[in-house]
Amino acid sequence: MNSKPLRWRLPPSHQELLRTVLVGASDVVVTAEQRAAIRHICSAPERDRFEPEDFLIAFKLSIVDAANDVGIQPGPDRNEFLARLVTVYIEEFYGGPVGDGDGTARENGQSFRVGGRLSAFTSSDGVHTSPDAQPSA
């Protein structure tokens, strides 16, 4: 028997919001609507009840589920797009520089690349998961 508690997940309303803003999503940029949805999720009351790492993991699991639900096909373009969404999440959660959704952020009127590719998502238990991986039940 596994004594590990179940991993916390975003509430259903946030999962539905992600599905809504990912319908017809482009793998080129994160739209203002997608950024606003992520900002809304980052400001949820749960933010104060869970560790930032747990909140981030829940977000990653939810964007993978949402991408699957709306039919975004697995592959490098999807991985890059989901990595961009995670970058936006981190910017919004930690109040970092405002990005334009293509991986470029602006601070004090200057542009710079944010982090580059996020090739693998990791969880606190040390298991590496690609954005296309199906979460375990």
N, C-alpha and C positions, 0 to 999 in steps of 0.2 A: 504494500500500500504506500502510495506517495504521500509524504507528510507535508510537502510544499503547499502553501495556500495557493488558490487560483490567482492568476495575474489579474490586476484591476484593468478594466476596459472603459473606454469612453462611454458615456451614457448613450442610449439609443437616439436621442434627439441630435447629438453631435455626429453620430455615425450617419444619420439621414442627411444632415447638412452637408457632410463631405460627399455623399453620393450625389446630392443635388448639384453641387458646384463642379463635380468631375464629369458629369454627363457632357459628352462632346468635347472633352478637354483636349487642348492642343499640347503636344509635347515640346513646344517651343518656349512658351513663357507661362509664368504664373500670373493669372489675371487679377485685376483689382478685386473682383468678386471672390475669387479663391482666397486672396490675402485677407479680405474682410472676414470671411468665414473662419479662417485660421486664427485671426485676432480674437474673434468671439470665443472660440474654443479656449484659447490661452487665458482669457480673462474669466473663465468659469469659476464658480465657487470651489470646485474640486481642487483647484490649483493650491489652495491653502491646506487641504487635507491629505495630500499625497506628496511624496518626495518628487522633486523635479525629474529625476531619472524615470520613475514609474509613470509619470505623466507623459514623458516623451515616448516611452515604449508603447503606452496605450495609443498614442497618436500614430505611431508607425504602424501598429497592427491595424488600426482603423483605416488608414489610407490604403493599405494593401487590400483589405476587405472591400473598400469602396471602389478601388480600381477594378477588382475582380467583378463586383456587382454591376458596374456600368460597362463592362466589356473592353477595358483597355488591355490590349494584347501584351502578354509577357515579352520581354526582350530588352535590349540595351536602351531604346528610346524611352520605354516605360520606366526603367531603372533610373535614368537621368532625370526624368520628370518627377518621380517620387522623391528623389534626392533634393530637387529644387524645392519641393513642398516642405521637406524637413528643414532645409535652410531657412525658409520663410518662417516656419514654426519657431525655430531657435531665435531668429531676429525678433519675432513678436513676443515670445515668452520672456526673453531677457531684456527686451527694450533696446536692442542693438540698432545698428544703422538701418535706414530705410532702403530696401532693395527695390529693383524694378522687375523682379521675377525671372530674370534670365541668369541669375547667379552673380550679377553685378550689384553692388551696394553703393549707396551714396552717403557720404558723411562730409559735412561742411562744404558742399558743392563739388566734391571730387569723387570720381568713380574708382572702384577697385574691385577685384575679383574676391568673392566670398568663398573661401575654403577649397574650391575645386570640386571634383567628383567625390561623392560619398559612395564608395563602391560596395560597402557591406553595412548592414545594420546589425548592431549588437544588443544583446540583452544583458541584464545584470547577472544572469546565471552563467555567463561565458559562452553561450551558444551563439554562433554567428548565423544570421539569417539574411538572405537576399530579400529585396523588396517583393519579389515574386513568390516567395515561399508561402505556403499555406500554414497558418497558425495551427498548432496542435490543440486538440479539444481537451 
